[in-house]
């Protein structure tokens, strides 16, 4: 497959952004732990960078698909925040990620976010992820804008998502099912994702939301929704692999229906839509107290070991 070459990104000095502001604004949040930096923030594009480290890896020493998505979604979020009216908020309603290459610790990724649509109620952003002047990933998301309530005071952060905008879930249920002893890579381990059941027909996972999963608005980051779904679907994929085979996520899509707040416990159920020799397609329903709060679908490419 030919490599898609891209021109090197040159930062526009009119919209150059101090990377330290990124760290200050995201401190003690999931984006802060992710450790990216915003280099340019203008009305027509946002540029960010991330150096892949051990924290971002799957247990096979490649960058977790959820980390790819979280990085892209974060840069799209900064781009949206730059363009929303004063006092308004927004939330990611839909996202889709394609990955064209693997990323390992030490690789530097550049994300370039540009708008496909900026409207009164929705924004749609495309984020191209670049490494060594070639495109290695592509991300699309739709952001829904939320207006202030009855002229009330502006929110502390434009990325805050009021729970009343997406529904209120019930109190969390005390988990009773013990987790399986299945090791996870550094990225999923940091997020506390547990596997409860794994078979070729179904995989079930659990994750209790706390401060490590939240953005500055104190709701669960879109990239964490993607990570949770991708991790559980990946275990189902592994259960269907023949000896000597490995896999890599090449496509994923998330619809977020409900807000994720600290104290909630989420359960993800993954079932296969297709299990073939070269590809597997999985659907994941994410629930809280039996109520669906997100839906995730991804495609896994099956490879021979060393391919």
C-alpha positions in Angstrom: 0.0 0.0 0.0 1.5 3.4 -1.0 2.4 5.8 1.8 0.4 9.0 1.8 2.9 11.8 2.0 2.0 15.2 3.4 3.8 18.5 3.5 5.5 19.4 6.8 3.3 21.5 9.1 4.6 25.0 9.6 3.1 26.8 12.7 1.4 30.0 11.9 3.0 32.6 14.1 -0.2 34.6 14.4 -1.9 31.7 16.2 1.1 30.0 17.9 0.2 28.6 21.2 2.4 28.2 24.3 2.4 24.5 25.0 2.7 25.1 28.7 -0.8 26.5 28.6 -2.0 23.0 27.6 -0.4 21.4 30.7 -1.7 24.1 33.0 -5.3 23.8 31.7 -5.4 20.0 31.7 -3.6 19.4 34.9 -5.2 16.6 37.0 -7.4 15.5 34.1 -7.3 12.6 31.6 -6.0 14.9 28.8 -3.3 16.0 31.2 -2.2 12.4 31.8 -2.3 11.8 28.1 0.4 14.5 27.8 -0.1 16.2 24.5 0.7 19.8 23.7 -1.2 22.4 21.6 1.2 24.3 19.3 -1.3 26.4 17.2 -4.8 27.4 18.0 -6.6 29.5 15.4 -10.2 29.8 14.1 -9.5 27.6 11.1 -7.2 24.9 12.5 -5.5 23.5 15.6 -2.2 21.7 15.7 -1.0 19.5 18.6 1.7 17.0 19.2 2.2 13.9 21.3 5.3 11.8 21.9 4.2 8.2 22.4 5.4 6.7 25.7 4.9 3.5 27.7 1.7 4.9 29.1 0.0 4.8 25.7 0.8 1.2 24.8 -1.3 -1.9 24.3 0.2 -5.0 25.8 1.8 -5.8 22.4 4.0 -2.7 22.6 2.0 -0.7 20.1 0.0 2.4 20.8 -3.6 1.6 22.0 -6.3 2.5 19.5 -8.0 4.3 22.3 -5.0 6.5 22.8 -4.9 7.4 19.1 -8.6 8.4 19.4 -8.1 10.3 22.7 -5.3 12.4 21.2 -7.3 13.2 18.1 -10.5 13.9 20.1 -8.5 16.2 22.4 -7.1 18.3 19.6 -10.6 18.5 18.0 -11.9 19.6 21.4 -9.5 22.5 21.6 -10.4 23.5 18.1 -14.1 23.5 18.9 -13.5 25.5 22.2 -11.8 28.2 20.1 -14.9 28.6 18.0 -17.9 28.3 20.4 -19.8 31.4 21.6 -18.8 32.9 24.9 -20.5 31.0 27.7 -21.6 28.1 25.6 -20.5 24.5 26.0 -20.1 21.5 23.7 -20.0 17.7 23.8 -18.7 15.0 21.4 -21.7 13.2 20.0 -20.0 11.0 17.4 -16.5 10.0 16.4 -14.7 7.7 14.0 -11.0 6.8 13.8 -8.9 5.2 11.1 -5.3 4.1 11.7 -3.0 3.4 8.8 0.2 2.5 10.7 1.5 1.4 14.1 3.0 3.7 16.7 5.6 2.8 19.3 7.2 4.4 22.3 9.4 7.4 21.1 7.4 8.1 18.0 6.2 11.8 17.7 2.7 12.3 16.3 1.4 15.6 15.0 -2.4 16.2 14.9 -3.9 18.7 12.5 -7.6 19.6 13.1 -9.5 21.4 10.5 -13.3 22.1 10.3 -15.6 20.5 7.8 -18.6 22.4 9.2 -19.0 25.1 11.8 -22.6 25.8 12.5 -24.8 27.3 15.1 -25.6 23.9 16.8 -22.9 21.5 15.5 -19.3 21.4 14.5 -17.7 18.6 12.5 -13.9 18.4 12.6 -11.4 16.3 10.7 -8.1 15.5 12.4 -5.2 14.1 10.4 -2.4 12.5 12.4 1.0 12.7 10.9 4.4 11.1 11.6 7.6 11.6 9.7 5.7 13.6 7.0 3.2 10.8 6.3 -0.4 10.5 7.3 -0.8 7.6 9.8 -4.4 8.3 11.1 -7.6 10.1 10.3 -10.3 11.1 12.7 -13.8 12.6 12.3 -16.0 13.9 15.0 -19.3 15.8 15.5 -19.6 18.2 18.4 -23.0 19.4 19.6 -23.0 23.0 21.0 -24.9 23.6 24.3 -26.2 27.1 25.0 -26.3 28.6 28.5 -29.4 28.1 30.5 -31.6 31.1 30.6 -28.8 33.6 30.4 -27.0 32.1 33.3 -23.3 32.6 34.2 -20.7 31.2 31.7 -19.3 27.8 32.5 -15.8 27.5 34.0 -14.7 25.6 30.9 -16.0 25.4 27.4 -15.5 21.6 27.5 -17.8 21.2 30.5 -20.9 19.1 29.7 -24.0 19.7 31.8 -25.6 16.4 32.8 -29.1 17.7 32.0 -28.1 18.0 28.4 -27.7 14.3 27.9 -29.8 12.7 30.6 -29.2 11.7 34.2 -28.2 8.1 35.0 -29.1 6.3 38.2 -26.7 5.7 41.0 -23.9 3.3 40.4 -24.3 -0.4 41.2 -21.7 -2.1 43.5 -19.8 -4.6 41.2 -20.3 -8.2 42.3 -18.7 -10.1 39.4 -14.9 -10.7 40.1 -12.5 -9.5 37.4 -10.6 -12.1 35.3 -6.8 -12.2 35.7 -6.0 -11.0 32.2 -3.0 -8.6 32.0 -3.5 -5.4 30.1 -1.0 -3.0 28.6 0.0 0.2 30.4 -2.6 2.4 28.8 -5.7 0.3 29.7 -4.2 -0.6 33.1 -4.0 3.1 34.0 -7.7 3.5 33.2 -8.6 0.6 35.4 -10.4 -1.5 32.7 -11.4 -5.0 34.0 -12.4 -8.0 32.0 -15.3 -10.0 33.5 -16.0 -12.5 30.7 -14.2 -13.5 27.5 -15.2 -16.0 24.8 -15.3 -16.1 21.0 -19.0 -15.1 21.2 -18.9 -12.4 23.8 -16.6 -10.2 25.9 -17.7 -8.2 28.9 -15.7 -5.5 30.7 -16.1 -3.1 33.6 -14.7 0.4 34.4 -15.4 2.6 37.4 -15.2 6.3 36.4 -13.0 8.5 38.6 -10.8 11.6 38.2 -8.3 9.9 35.9 -11.0 9.6 33.2 -12.2 13.2 33.1 -11.5 16.3 31.1 -11.4 19.8 32.5 -15.2 20.0 32.5 -15.3 17.0 34.9 -17.0 14.6 32.5 -15.5 11.5 30.9 -13.3 12.3 27.9 -14.4 11.0 24.5 -11.2 9.1 24.1 -11.8 7.1 27.2 -15.2 6.0 25.9 -13.3 4.8 22.7 -10.6 3.1 24.8 -13.1 1.2 26.9 -14.9 -0.2 23.9 -11.7 -1.0 21.9 -10.2 -2.8 24.9 -13.2 -5.1 25.5 -13.7 -5.7 21.7 -10.0 -6.5 21.5 -10.3 -9.3 24.0 -13.1 -10.9 21.9 -10.9 -10.6 18.9 -8.1 -12.4 20.7 -10.5 -15.2 21.6 -11.1 -15.9 17.9 -7.5 -15.7 16.7 -5.8 -18.8 15.4 -2.3 -19.6 16.6 0.4 -17.4 15.1 -2.0 -14.6 14.4 -2.1 -11.0 15.8 -4.5 -8.1 15.2 -4.6 -4.4 14.9 -7.6 -2.0 15.1 -8.0 -0.2 11.7 -11.3 1.6 12.2 -13.6 2.5 15.1 -16.7 4.6 15.7 -18.3 5.8 18.9 -21.8 7.3 19.6 -21.9 8.8 23.1 -25.5 9.0 24.4 -25.1 9.7 28.1 -22.6 11.7 30.2 -19.9 9.9 32.1 -19.4 11.2 35.6 -17.0 10.2 38.5 -18.7 7.6 40.7 -20.4 5.8 37.8 -19.6 2.2 37.0 -19.8 1.3 33.3 -20.2 -2.2 31.8 -19.3 -3.0 28.2 -20.7 -6.0 26.3 -18.9 -6.8 23.0 -20.4 -9.2 20.4 -19.1 -10.0 16.9 -20.8 -8.8 13.8 -18.2 -10.6 11.6 -15.4 -13.0 12.3 -13.4 -13.7 9.2 -9.9 -14.9 8.2 -8.6 -11.3 7.7 -11.0 -9.1 9.5 -13.3 -9.0 12.6 -16.0 -6.5 13.2 -17.3 -6.0 16.8 -20.1 -4.0 18.3 -19.9 -2.9 21.9 -22.9 -1.6 24.0 -21.8 0.4 27.0 -24.3 0.6 29.9 -24.7 2.1 33.3 -27.3 0.4 35.5 -28.7 -1.3 32.4 -29.2 1.9 30.5 -27.2 2.3 27.2 -24.9 5.3 27.4 -22.7 4.6 24.4 -22.3 2.4 21.4 -19.0 1.4 19.9 -18.1 -0.4 16.6 -14.7 -1.3 15.3 -12.9 -3.3 12.6 -9.8 -5.4 13.5 -7.3 -6.5 10.9 -6.0 -10.0 11.5 -2.3 -10.5 10.6 0.2 -13.3 10.6 2.8 -12.9 13.3 5.6 -10.8 11.9 3.5 -9.6 9.0 
